[in-house]
Amino acid sequence: MSKRIVFVSQSGNVMKSTLAAAMAVEATINDLDCAIADLDIEHRTSLQLSEQRSSLGITPTLKVYGVSSAKQAIDCFNDEALQIIDAPSRATSATTVISKNADLIIQPVPPSKKDMDLAIESFYKLSDAGIDVNKMLFVLTRVGSQVELKNAINYLSQVQINNQKINILTSALWEKVAYRGAINDGYVITETQYATLNGNAKAVIHQILTLLLK
């Protein structure tokens, strides 16, 4: 049975497409048939990365469908076991539609109060549209230190929607130059030249997959 993940955001530069692509690579490496529907029309980051990897001969290649509407994003898949939708960089009506058709809705969020407040607001709107809070997940990204991570988790832990707390991943993605360098060269954040950084990124992805498949 197929599982569908939607990556959403209320602002840009939160590592949304970065996480989507890395998850697709890790899933493929682990023999899980996977595809991405790239609905981020403004940037097309997932689609461009797929094309870059193919042109450079980087494996595994990414199966990415470039789509232009929520309906296309939902209908484009061919029974892949893991279906990932890379939503627009800022929440739109399409975000609500695809979220209603997801098993897990992931919102990457940097640890600044402004970014966290925007992310909280976004999940409130999805809840108002009738989407189950249990399907929502915060993943902290661009984190600078353990203290910053702890403070951000504490801040997000105070949030309740309909008397329910939102899931927060305990693993996080650190703010590292090596991640940007890997992406510039057509790789994902589990494919840097540093084993420790690769392990950190894999821990985030595997924890997400565990939540999805349990």
C-alpha positions in Angstrom: 0.0 0.0 0.0 1.4 3.4 -1.0 2.2 6.1 1.6 2.1 9.8 0.8 4.1 12.5 2.4 3.6 16.2 1.8 6.3 18.8 2.5 4.8 22.2 3.2 6.1 25.6 4.3 4.8 29.1 5.0 8.1 30.7 4.1 11.1 30.0 1.8 14.6 28.7 2.5 13.5 26.2 5.2 15.0 23.1 3.6 11.6 21.8 2.4 12.8 20.6 -1.0 16.1 19.6 0.5 14.4 17.2 2.8 12.1 15.9 0.1 15.0 15.0 -2.2 17.1 13.4 0.5 14.1 11.3 1.6 13.6 10.1 -2.0 17.3 9.2 -2.3 17.3 7.3 1.0 14.1 5.5 0.1 15.5 4.4 -3.3 18.7 3.2 -1.8 16.7 1.0 0.6 14.7 -0.5 -2.4 11.6 1.5 -1.7 10.0 2.6 -5.0 9.6 6.4 -4.7 8.7 9.5 -6.6 8.4 13.2 -6.0 5.6 15.5 -7.4 7.2 18.9 -7.6 4.4 21.4 -7.1 6.7 24.3 -6.2 6.2 26.1 -9.5 8.2 29.1 -8.4 11.4 27.2 -7.8 11.2 23.6 -9.2 14.1 22.7 -6.9 13.3 18.9 -6.8 12.9 18.8 -10.6 16.1 20.7 -11.2 18.1 18.5 -8.8 16.8 15.4 -10.6 17.9 16.8 -14.0 21.3 17.8 -12.5 21.9 14.3 -11.1 21.0 12.7 -14.3 23.3 14.9 -16.4 26.2 14.3 -14.0 25.6 10.5 -13.7 24.9 10.7 -10.0 23.0 7.6 -8.7 20.5 6.9 -7.6 18.5 9.0 -9.9 15.4 10.8 -8.7 11.9 10.2 -10.2 10.3 13.6 -10.2 7.1 14.7 -11.8 6.8 18.4 -12.6 3.1 19.3 -11.9 1.2 22.6 -11.9 -1.9 21.9 -9.8 -3.0 20.1 -6.7 -5.0 17.6 -8.8 -2.0 16.8 -11.0 0.1 16.3 -7.8 -2.3 13.8 -6.4 -2.9 12.0 -9.7 0.6 11.9 -11.2 1.9 8.9 -9.3 2.1 5.4 -10.6 1.5 3.3 -7.5 5.0 4.1 -6.1 5.3 2.8 -2.5 6.4 6.2 -1.3 4.8 9.3 -2.8 6.3 12.7 -1.9 4.7 16.0 -2.8 7.0 19.0 -2.7 4.4 21.8 -2.1 4.7 25.5 -2.9 7.1 27.6 -0.8 4.2 29.5 0.7 1.0 27.9 1.7 -1.8 28.2 -0.9 -5.2 26.6 -1.4 -3.3 23.8 -3.2 -1.5 23.1 0.1 -4.8 22.3 1.8 -6.0 20.1 -1.0 -2.8 17.9 -1.1 -2.6 17.8 2.7 -6.1 16.3 2.8 -4.7 13.5 0.6 -1.5 12.8 2.7 -0.6 10.3 5.4 2.0 12.7 6.9 2.3 16.5 6.5 5.9 17.7 7.3 6.7 21.3 7.9 10.4 22.1 8.1 11.0 25.1 10.3 14.1 27.1 11.4 14.3 27.9 15.1 13.6 31.6 14.9 10.4 32.8 16.6 9.2 34.4 13.4 9.6 31.2 11.4 8.0 29.1 14.1 5.1 31.4 14.5 4.4 31.3 10.7 4.7 27.5 10.8 2.3 27.2 13.7 -0.2 29.5 11.9 0.0 27.3 8.8 -0.9 24.1 10.8 -3.8 26.0 12.4 -5.1 26.8 9.0 -4.9 23.1 7.9 -6.7 22.1 11.1 -9.4 24.6 10.4 -9.8 22.9 7.0 -10.5 19.6 8.7 -7.1 18.0 8.6 -6.1 15.7 11.4 -3.5 17.2 13.7 -2.0 13.8 14.2 -0.8 13.9 10.6 1.2 17.1 11.2 4.9 17.1 12.0 7.5 19.8 12.7 11.1 19.2 11.6 13.5 21.7 12.9 16.1 22.8 10.3 19.0 25.3 10.1 19.7 24.8 13.8 22.8 26.4 15.2 23.3 24.6 18.5 21.9 22.0 21.0 20.7 24.9 23.2 18.8 26.5 20.2 17.3 23.1 19.4 16.1 22.6 23.0 14.6 26.0 23.2 12.8 25.6 19.8 11.4 22.2 20.8 10.2 23.7 24.1 8.5 26.6 22.2 6.7 24.4 19.7 5.7 21.9 22.5 3.5 24.6 24.0 1.3 24.7 20.9 -2.0 22.8 21.0 -4.6 22.6 18.3 -8.0 21.3 19.4 -6.3 20.3 22.6 -3.8 18.2 20.7 0.0 18.8 20.6 1.7 18.8 17.2 4.3 16.1 16.6 7.9 17.4 16.7 10.8 15.4 15.4 13.6 15.0 18.1 16.3 14.9 15.4 17.1 18.1 13.6 19.1 19.4 10.6 22.0 21.6 11.6 23.1 24.8 9.7 26.2 23.5 7.9 28.1 24.8 4.9 28.7 21.3 3.7 25.0 20.7 3.2 24.8 23.6 0.8 28.0 22.5 -1.0 26.6 19.1 -1.6 23.3 20.5 -3.0 25.2 22.8 -5.3 27.0 19.8 -6.8 23.9 17.8 -7.4 24.0 15.7 -4.2 21.5 15.5 -1.3 22.3 16.1 2.4 22.9 12.4 3.1 25.7 12.5 0.4 28.2 15.1 1.7 31.9 14.3 2.2 31.4 14.1 6.0 30.1 10.9 7.5 28.9 12.7 10.7 26.7 15.1 8.7 25.4 12.3 6.5 24.5 10.3 9.6 22.7 13.3 11.1 20.6 13.8 8.0 19.9 10.1 7.7 18.7 10.1 11.3 16.1 12.8 10.5 14.9 10.9 7.4 14.7 7.5 9.0 12.8 8.9 12.0 10.3 10.4 9.6 9.9 7.1 7.7 9.5 5.3 11.0 6.6 7.6 11.9 5.1 7.2 8.5 5.3 3.4 8.2 4.5 2.4 11.8 
